[in-house]
Amino acid sequence: MISGSVGKHGKFRLWRNVYQCSHCEISNDRAAYGSCVDINNLVLEIMISRGARVLYGMLGVTYSPSETEAVGVDDLKSKINLFSENEDYLVKGFDSVYVGLPKNYANAAMDGFRRAFLDGVEVELSRLQIFYAAYGDISSSEQVFEKIGFVSANLIAGSCSGNFEESINFMLEGNPKEK
């Protein structure tokens, strides 16, 4: 898991399965990953602070080796265990979190995939599949899931440079990370 900050008070966490081609050496140092890295699935959780409000969402995306008819959403009933014993959702404690993805949030995530594609990200939309999601009762919105979809498509396509925190912060906030 990679974690970092978004803006002054926001946070993100990224879980990913990374595979490298046979001539690259696998390293636990995220800066050592070269251009041959292939992320075929990831889960991105974000919490963005907006004054007294918080925007929250969590989206798991896989990049299928074969094309499907369209961007798909699995039944999201999978019981993946992302958290260690002392961890929980970023907004747990001040918002109710539900596993699943309402249709309007799924459509917003797909809009983020399309925005990335239209921005020139080399990702085949028909190979993307949403396999996990969580949203907050109060803190989630279509806007936040569109942003997560956009960032996820960029990460799947390898558009993120070596520093994940700066790249994710820039894609979510549109400005360099504030110190």
Residue pairs with C-beta under 8 A, 6 or more apart in sequence:
1 13
1 14
1 15
1 82
2 13
2 14
2 16
2 30
2 164
2 165
3 11
3 12
3 13
3 14
4 11
4 12
4 164
4 165
4 168
4 169
5 11
5 12
5 165
5 169
5 177
6 12
6 46
6 47
6 48
6 49
6 168
6 169
6 172
6 173
7 48
7 49
7 169
7 173
7 177
7 178
8 49
8 178
9 49
10 46
10 47
10 48
10 49
10 54
10 172
11 46
11 47
11 90
12 44
12 45
12 46
12 47
12 165
12 168
12 172
13 44
13 45
13 90
14 42
14 43
14 44
14 45
14 155
14 164
14 168
15 42
15 43
15 82
16 39
16 41
16 42
16 43
16 155
17 39
17 40
17 41
17 42
18 33
18 37
18 38
18 39
19 37
19 38
19 39
19 40
20 26
20 33
20 34
20 36
20 37
20 38
21 36
21 38
23 36
24 34
24 36
24 37
27 33
30 162
30 164
31 162
31 163
33 162
35 158
37 158
38 158
39 63
39 155
39 156
39 158
40 62
40 63
40 65
40 156
41 60
41 61
41 62
41 63
41 131
42 60
42 61
42 152
42 155
42 156
43 58
43 59
43 60
43 61
43 80
43 82
43 132
44 58
44 59
44 60
44 61
44 148
44 151
44 152
44 155
44 168
45 57
45 58
45 89
45 90
45 134
46 55
46 56
46 57
46 58
46 90
46 144
46 147
46 148
46 151
46 172
47 54
47 55
47 56
47 90
47 91
47 139
48 54
48 55
48 56
48 144
48 172
48 173
53 139
54 91
54 94
54 95
54 136
54 139
55 139
55 140
55 141
55 143
55 144
56 89
56 90
56 91
56 95
56 97
56 135
56 136
56 139
56 140
56 144
57 105
57 133
57 134
57 135
57 136
57 140
57 144
57 145
57 147
57 148
58 89
58 132
58 133
58 134
58 135
58 148
59 101
59 109
59 130
59 132
59 133
59 145
59 148
59 149
59 152
60 80
60 130
60 131
60 132
60 133
61 128
61 129
61 130
61 131
61 149
61 152
61 153
61 156
62 128
62 129
62 131
63 123
63 127
63 128
63 129
63 156
64 127
64 128
64 129
65 127
66 127
67 124
67 126
67 127
68 126
68 127
68 129
69 126
70 125
70 126
71 110
71 113
71 125
71 126
71 128
71 129
71 130
72 128
72 129
72 130
73 101
73 106
73 129
73 130
74 129
74 130
74 131
74 132
76 99
76 100
76 101
76 130
76 131
76 132
76 133
78 131
78 132
80 132
89 97
89 134
91 97
91 136
91 139
95 136
95 137
95 138
95 139
96 136
96 137
96 138
97 134
97 135
97 136
97 137
98 134
98 135
98 136
98 137
99 132
99 133
99 134
100 133
100 134
100 135
101 109
101 130
101 133
101 135
101 145
102 135
104 142
105 133
105 135
105 140
105 142
105 145
106 130
106 133
106 145
107 142
108 142
108 143
108 145
108 146
108 149
109 130
109 133
109 145
109 146
109 148
109 149
109 152
110 149
111 146
111 149
112 145
112 146
112 147
112 148
112 149
112 150
112 151
112 152
112 153
113 123
113 125
113 128
113 149
113 150
113 152
113 153
114 125
115 146
115 149
115 150
116 123
116 149
116 150
116 153
116 154
116 157
116 159
117 123
117 125
117 153
121 153
121 154
121 157
121 159
122 157
122 159
123 153
123 156
123 157
128 153
128 156
135 145
147 171
147 172
150 171
151 168
151 171
151 172
154 160
154 167
154 171
155 168
160 167
160 168
161 167
165 177
166 176
166 177
169 176
169 177
170 176
170 177
